[in-house]
Amino acid sequence: MPAGPPSSQTRPDDALRRLISLRWLSIVAMGGVLLLVPWLLDIPLPGESLLPVVVVLLVANGLSVLRLRHQAEIHAAELFGQLCIELAAWSTFLYFTGGATNPLISLLLPLVAIGAATLSAPYAWALAALSVAAYSVLWDFNEQLDIYDSGLAVHWHLAGMWLTFAVSAGVIVWYVVRMTSALRSRDQALAEARETRLRNERIVALGNLAAGAAHELGTPLGTMAIIAGELARDPKLGDTVRGDAELLLEQLAHCKRILGSLTLRAGSLRAEGGEAMPADSWLQGIADRWRSLRPHVPLATRIDCGTPAPRLVADTTLEQAIHNLINNAADASPEAIECEACIDGEALAVRVLDRGPGLPEGFDAPCSHAVASASGKGLGIGLLLAFGAVERCGGRIEFSPRSGGGTIATLTLPLASLRP
């Protein structure tokens, strides 16, 4: 028989845990029959033959628990063997208690159902064939119990059939419900992984476009820098125009530095050669650099990272993520924006507050492939890159409405991923 993999519907270790739980239920059921049937129904049972079956199941389950603690891979054949042990135990138990005439014979059916839900098709069919064979053998080969009142025997047989049906239904529902819950959790994890993969693919595509744009922008930026420099040195220009030309030169210099650091921003999780610095100094530096790029938008900062502030080595993409959040707030509310930062437990929390129009209806940034900026004017690339950078560090970005109008963007980063 081909030793195919276990059904893709469930993980092998989870399936083994459920089979161990099922065996505990079998042990309790057999023990209950041994203790209660002679007392309640006045039907003698061969305890010297049945007790070893319960002991063997106890030993087998103890070994299975120890097996589960080891990290070795669990194969489909092992799960098949576990169910065969269960089948053999119940077949032996039934052999000494009337065989096919015992209403407990129906308990073989849940084993087949569980095998069909857990095993690959060849093993599931093999278990079904073994169950049918066991039922057939027990039809002719068994040891009948001594029941003196035939009328009472029929009554208790019917009652046993009802009880067996109820137990079988409960076991099947219990097992299938647990397996279905595991399936839903797996499907949700797969959907989240698919979303992350699609977002990462878009980020890679943007990186390729950025590399080409950086190459093509070098020449026009150089030309603009030359013209702006000549304008700034022209004595015929008024002070206002000369100031604008100098500001233009400064912005062009920023553009050149950004293009020159593209390879570093596309690098590893932490910038190579980066120097550890206090969290408040790092955040203040980000705010100062942003102010130099957009001097006409007032930015109020409140940074309280404790004394002394934790030292960190941050990825340059995280700096860009905070920069993009502040940019989005400035686009939505150019009159004034605020940036707050503090240590929240074992995480660094950065909040960017604006007084813009607020979040659009149905806004769900993490689940969107085309995230719009807060103002609705941008392409959403900034937020897309911000989410990618923060998720790589194990952090998260959340948006919420601000009391009195506007939006609060909260970026949370675990300190463990930032410490040197």
C-alpha positions, 0 to 999 in steps of 0.5 A: 500500500502506498504510504501517501501523506496524511490528508491535507485537511489536518496537520499530523500532530493535531490529528494525533492529539485528537486520536489520543483524546479519542482513546481516553474516551474509549478507556473510560467507556470500557471501564464504565462497562466493566464497572456498571453493567454487572451492577446495574444490569446483573449481567456477568462480564469476564473481567479477567479477559476484558481488564487486560484490554483496558490496560493495553489501551492505557499503555498505548496511550501513554506511549502516544503522549510521550511520542507527541512530545518528540519533534520527529515527523508524524507520518500517515502510517503512524496515524493509521497504526493508532486507529488500528490499535483502537480497532483491535482493542474494541474488537477484542472487547466485543469478542468477549462480550457477545460479538456482533450481538453486542450493541457496542459493535456500532462503535466501530463506525466512528473509527471509520468516520474519523479515519476518513477525515484524518487519513489519506484515501488508501489508508482510509479505505484500508481501515474501513476494510479492516472494520468490516472484516472485524464485524464479519469475524465477530458475527461467527466468532465470539463468546456469548454472555449469560443472560437468563431472561430473554425478554430482559435481554431484548430490552437491554439490547435495544437500550444498548443500541440507543446508547451506542447510537448516541455515543457514536453521534456525539463522538463524530460531531465532536471530532468533525467540529474540532477538525472544522475549526482547525480548517477555518484557522488554517484557511484564515492563516492562508488568506493572511499569508496570501495577502502578505505575499501579494503586498510583498510582490507589489513592494518588490515591483515598486523597488524595481521601478524605484531603481529605474527612476533613480537612474533616470532622475539623475540628469534632470535633477543635476540640470535643475540644480545648476539652474537653481544655483545660477538663479541664486547667484544672480544679483539682479534678483530680489531677495524673495526670489533668491530665497526661493532659489536657495530653498529649491537648491536645498530641496534638490540636495535632499532629492540627491541624498534620497536617491543615493540611499535607495540601495540602503533603504532596500537592504536588510532589516537593519541598516548595515553599519547603523549606529545605536542611538536613543529612541528619542534622538532617533525620532527627533531626527526623523521629525527634524528631517521632515521639517526641512523637507516641508517647512511650511507645515507646522509639526508639533512633537511630544516625545517621551521615551523615558530616562534613559531612553532605550537604545535602538538600531532601526531599519532605515525603512522604518524611518521612511514609514514614520516619514510617510505617515507624517506626510499623509497627515500633512496632506490631509491637514496642512495647517498643523499636525502632531507627532507623539511617541512613548514607550508602551510596555515592551513596544515603541508607540508613535502616534501621528494626529491630524485635523483632516477630513478623517478616514473614508468609509470602509477604509481598511488599509492593511487589507487593501492592495491599492491603499489611498493616502489620507487626502485621497490625492496620493497613489498610496505607495507611501502607506503600502511601503510603511505597512511592509516595513513595519510588518517585517519588524513584527509591528503594526499600523492602526488608524482611528478617528480623532475626537473633534475631527481628523485621524490618528495613525498609531505605529507600534514597534516591538523593542526586541526587534530594534535593540542592538 
